[in-house]
């Protein structure tokens, strides 16, 4: 499990597969315009 801190102070738990899928979505240009911001540290 990965604990991902979001910008609003909420943390979400993701499995490796979910994290990989999210990173893939983040890499898509059309997805960036949605405004999803994740701190990866």
N, C-alpha and C positions, 0 to 999 in steps of 0.2 A: 504493500500500500504506500502511496505517496500522499503526503499532506501538502496541499497547494494553498498558500495564503493569497487571498484575493485582495484587490485594492481597497475594498470597503471594510476590511478587517475580518471578513468571514473566511474560514478555511474549509476547503472541500477535500474529501478523500477520494483518490483515484487509484485504480489498479494500473499495472504497467500497460495493459492493452488500451485502457481508456485514456491514459496519458499520451500514448503514441497517437491515438486517433485525434486527440485534441491538438497536439503539436502539428499533425498533418493539416487539420482545418485551419490553424493559425497561419500556416504557410501559404494558403490559398489567397490570392489578391482580393477576390470578391468578399472573402470572409472578414478581412481587416476593416472594411467599411462599416461593419456591424458595431464595432467599438468594443470588442472583447479584449480586456487587458489583463494579463496574468503576470505576476511576479514570479520568476523562476528561481528565486533564491530566498 
